[in-house]
């Protein structure tokens, strides 16, 4: 995801975080991630909006999602210029 390998368990954690928030955009992204894992997709691109969305969800990420959060934060900073 965003060029970072995210294990199935960490992906499930990410989906759960999105589902807990429950906004439409979070639900749509959660379902997209679930579909990718069920299809064993190895690379899942994220739009800038999705990346920023995940960055907000991962303000205090579990260990397995720290690297993803770092990548999303760097991408966000680069877009802000």
N, CA, C and O of each residue as an XYZ file, in Angstrom:
324
protein
N       0.852     -1.164      0.000
C       0.000      0.000      0.000
C       0.902      1.232      0.000
O       1.735      1.388      0.892
N       0.744      2.088     -0.973
C       1.583      3.288     -1.101
C       3.067      2.930     -1.143
O       3.918      3.702     -0.703
N       3.364      1.734     -1.687
C       4.749      1.301     -1.799
C       5.301      0.647     -0.544
O       6.486      0.319     -0.498
N       4.482      0.451      0.466
C       4.895     -0.163      1.731
C       4.148     -1.476      1.887
O       2.936     -1.536      1.684
N       4.879     -2.536      2.250
C       4.217     -3.818      2.480
C       3.476     -3.774      3.814
O       4.049     -3.428      4.847
N       2.213     -4.125      3.771
C       1.373     -4.162      4.970
C       0.837     -5.579      5.097
O       0.146     -6.067      4.203
N       1.153     -6.242      6.208
C       0.720     -7.627      6.395
C      -0.798     -7.708      6.509
O      -1.477     -6.703      6.721
N      -1.308     -8.914      6.365
C      -2.749     -9.126      6.464
C      -3.324     -8.674      7.793
O      -4.387     -8.055      7.831
N      -2.621     -8.981      8.900
C      -3.113     -8.561     10.214
C      -3.121     -7.051     10.352
O      -4.067     -6.477     10.893
N      -2.060     -6.399      9.860
C      -2.003     -4.943      9.933
C      -3.030     -4.310      9.002
O      -3.605     -3.266      9.311
N      -3.251     -4.951      7.864
C      -4.300     -4.478      6.960
C      -5.662     -4.555      7.625
O      -6.481     -3.647      7.485
N      -5.903     -5.636      8.344
C      -7.174     -5.796      9.078
C      -7.319     -4.711     10.144
O      -8.405     -4.167     10.344
N      -6.218     -4.405     10.822
C      -6.230     -3.343     11.827
C      -6.587     -2.010     11.175
O      -7.379     -1.236     11.714
N      -6.001     -1.753     10.020
C      -6.284     -0.517      9.296
C      -7.753     -0.448      8.896
O      -8.391      0.593      9.055
N      -8.283     -1.533      8.386
C      -9.706     -1.594      8.024
C     -10.570     -1.326      9.251
O     -11.534     -0.564      9.179
N     -10.229     -1.952     10.379
C     -10.999     -1.752     11.609
C     -10.984     -0.296     12.058
O     -12.007      0.231     12.495
N      -9.827      0.356     11.951
C      -9.742      1.774     12.312
C     -10.663      2.621     11.430
O     -11.364      3.507     11.919
N     -10.653      2.340     10.140
C     -11.510      3.073      9.207
C     -12.984      2.823      9.500
O     -13.794      3.749      9.466
N     -13.328      1.575      9.786
C     -14.729      1.239     10.058
C     -15.215      1.897     11.342
O     -16.380      2.282     11.438
N     -14.330      2.031     12.333
C     -14.713      2.684     13.590
C     -15.089      4.142     13.385
O     -15.991      4.656     14.047
N     -14.401      4.805     12.471
C     -14.708      6.212     12.202
C     -16.079      6.309     11.533
O     -16.912      7.130     11.914
N     -16.294      5.463     10.539
C     -17.610      5.295      9.962
C     -18.107      6.346      8.982
O     -19.263      6.289      8.563
N     -17.261      7.312      8.603
C     -17.690      8.262      7.571
C     -17.726      7.546      6.228
O     -17.043      6.540      6.039
N     -18.511      8.056      5.309
C     -18.660      7.399      4.005
C     -17.322      7.137      3.319
O     -17.084      6.041      2.811
N     -16.449      8.146      3.306
C     -15.154      7.985      2.642
C     -14.320      6.917      3.344
O     -13.608      6.156      2.689
N     -14.404      6.857      4.674
C     -13.654      5.841      5.419
C     -14.189      4.451      5.122
O     -13.418      3.507      4.949
N     -15.506      4.324      5.062
C     -16.121      3.029      4.769
C     -15.748      2.555      3.371
O     -15.439      1.381      3.167
N     -15.778      3.467      2.414
C     -15.435      3.107      1.035
C     -13.982      2.644      0.946
O     -13.685      1.657      0.272
N     -13.079      3.349      1.620
C     -11.671      2.963      1.591
C     -11.464      1.643      2.329
O     -10.679      0.805      1.884
N     -12.153      1.446      3.445
C     -12.060      0.185      4.185
C     -12.476     -0.984      3.302
O     -11.809     -2.018      3.282
N     -13.567     -0.825      2.578
C     -14.047     -1.905      1.707
C     -13.087     -2.137      0.538
O     -12.899     -3.272      0.101
N     -12.487     -1.064      0.038
C     -11.508     -1.203     -1.048
C     -10.277     -1.991     -0.571
O      -9.759     -2.848     -1.286
N      -9.831     -1.685      0.632
C      -8.683     -2.399      1.199
C      -9.043     -3.866      1.442
O      -8.249     -4.757      1.139
N     -10.223     -4.120      1.983
C     -10.665     -5.498      2.209
C     -10.697     -6.290      0.908
O     -10.245     -7.434      0.862
N     -11.234     -5.678     -0.155
C     -11.283     -6.352     -1.452
C      -9.885     -6.663     -1.959
O      -9.642     -7.741     -2.502
N      -8.973     -5.726     -1.785
C      -7.597     -5.942     -2.241
C      -6.970     -7.126     -1.507
O      -6.304     -7.960     -2.120
N      -7.186     -7.197     -0.194
C      -6.623     -8.330      0.560
C      -7.289     -9.640      0.164
O      -6.615    -10.665      0.064
N      -8.578     -9.625     -0.058
C      -9.261    -10.873     -0.420
C      -8.818    -11.369     -1.794
O      -8.848    -12.570     -2.062
N      -8.410    -10.454     -2.655
C      -7.923    -10.825     -3.991
C      -6.411    -11.031     -4.011
O      -5.818    -11.306     -5.054
N      -5.801    -10.890     -2.830
C      -4.352    -11.034     -2.682
C      -3.587    -10.060     -3.573
O      -2.559    -10.408     -4.154
N      -4.097     -8.850     -3.671
C      -3.419     -7.793     -4.427
C      -2.119     -7.457     -3.707
O      -2.122     -7.237     -2.496
N      -1.021     -7.416     -4.432
C       0.293     -7.169     -3.823
C       0.631     -5.678     -3.788
O       1.384     -5.239     -2.918
N       0.094     -4.906     -4.707
C       0.357     -3.468     -4.752
C      -0.961     -2.724     -4.884
O      -1.718     -2.933     -5.832
N      -1.218     -1.868     -3.938
C      -2.454     -1.085     -3.976
C      -2.086      0.391     -3.951
O      -1.568      0.902     -2.958
N      -2.360      1.058     -5.049
C      -2.082      2.491     -5.115
C      -3.168      3.250     -4.350
O      -4.325      2.835     -4.288
N      -2.756      4.358     -3.780
C      -3.692      5.233     -3.078
C      -3.688      6.595     -3.753
O      -2.644      7.084     -4.183
N      -4.851      7.194     -3.840
C      -4.900      8.572     -4.314
C      -4.339      9.465     -3.213
O      -4.207      9.036     -2.067
N      -4.011     10.696     -3.559
C      -3.524     11.643     -2.558
C      -4.565     11.819     -1.456
O      -4.227     11.891     -0.274
N      -5.816     11.885     -1.853
C      -6.898     12.046     -0.879
C      -6.976     10.844      0.066
O      -7.133     11.009      1.276
N      -6.868      9.642     -0.489
C      -6.903      8.433      0.344
C      -5.711      8.395      1.298
O      -5.851      8.041      2.469
N      -4.539      8.763      0.783
C      -3.342      8.787      1.626
C      -3.494      9.760      2.784
O      -3.136      9.447      3.919
N      -4.031     10.948      2.490
C      -4.256     11.937      3.545
C      -5.292     11.436      4.544
O      -5.187     11.688      5.744
N      -6.275     10.735      4.040
C      -7.316     10.151      4.887
C      -6.702      9.145      5.863
O      -6.977      9.179      7.063
N      -5.873      8.254      5.332
C      -5.221      7.261      6.168
C      -4.269      7.912      7.164
O      -4.155      7.463      8.304
N      -3.594      8.960      6.737
C      -2.688      9.670      7.628
C      -3.433     10.167      8.867
O      -2.916     10.093      9.982
N      -4.638     10.669      8.665
C      -5.449     11.126      9.787
C      -5.865      9.998     10.712
O      -5.960     10.187     11.925
N      -6.111      8.834     10.150
C      -6.520      7.670     10.937
C      -5.334      7.121     11.732
O      -5.507      6.568     12.818
N      -4.142      7.279     11.184
C      -2.944      6.698     11.789
C      -2.165      7.701     12.627
O      -0.934      7.694     12.600
N      -2.845      8.557     13.363
C      -2.135      9.546     14.183
C      -1.308      8.890     15.286
O      -0.289      9.444     15.699
N      -1.722      7.737     15.763
C      -0.956      6.954     16.741
C      -0.990      5.491     16.287
O      -1.705      4.672     16.864
N      -0.209      5.173     15.245
C      -0.340      3.854     14.607
C       0.230      2.710     15.441
O       1.183      2.900     16.197
N      -0.356      1.524     15.300
C       0.262      0.337     15.887
C       1.591      0.073     15.184
O       1.827      0.568     14.082
N       2.450     -0.702     15.821
C       3.804     -0.948     15.304
C       3.843     -1.342     13.833
O       4.700     -0.862     13.090
N       2.945     -2.194     13.409
C       2.964     -2.686     12.040
C       2.574     -1.659     10.988
O       2.721     -1.907      9.791
N       2.077     -0.509     11.426
C       1.641      0.519     10.471
C       2.462      1.805     10.571
O       2.138      2.802      9.925
N       3.524      1.784     11.379
C       4.377      2.967     11.551
C       5.047      3.349     10.238
O       5.090      4.526      9.878
N       5.568      2.359      9.523
C       6.251      2.642      8.260
C       5.288      3.240      7.239
O       5.642      4.182      6.530
N       4.081      2.702      7.161
C       3.081      3.245      6.244
C       2.766      4.688      6.612
O       2.698      5.547      5.733
N       2.574      4.969      7.900
C       2.272      6.334      8.327
C       3.406      7.289      7.930
O       3.157      8.399      7.460
N       4.651      6.843      8.124
C       5.795      7.675      7.754
C       5.796      8.007      6.269
O       6.044      9.149      5.882
N       5.520      7.014      5.443
C       5.478      7.219      3.988
C       4.355      8.170      3.612
O       4.539      9.055      2.776
N       3.190      7.992      4.227
C       2.059      8.878      3.943
C       2.367     10.307      4.377
O       1.995     11.255      3.686
N       3.038     10.471      5.510
C       3.393     11.805      6.001
C       4.388     12.476      5.052
O       4.262     13.664      4.757
N       5.378     11.712      4.574
C       6.344     12.274      3.621
C       5.655     12.683      2.320
O       5.933     13.752      1.775
N       4.762     11.836      1.828
C       4.031     12.160      0.598
C       3.197     13.415      0.790
O       3.150     14.277     -0.088
N       2.542     13.517      1.931
C       1.710     14.691      2.223
C       2.570     15.959      2.262
O       2.202     16.983      1.686
N       3.707     15.883      2.940
C       4.607     17.043      3.030
C       5.121     17.460      1.655
O       5.226     18.651      1.361
N       5.440     16.479      0.819
C       5.945     16.782     -0.524
C       4.880     17.497     -1.350
O       5.195     18.394     -2.132
N       3.625     17.102     -1.178
C       2.543     17.757     -1.925
C       2.315     19.184     -1.434
O       1.900     20.050     -2.204
N       2.583     19.426     -0.161
C       2.376     20.757      0.411
C       3.477     21.716     -0.023
O       3.298     22.934     -0.008
N       4.628     21.144     -0.416
C       5.749     21.893     -0.960
C       6.320     22.847     -0.010
O       7.276     23.549     -0.340
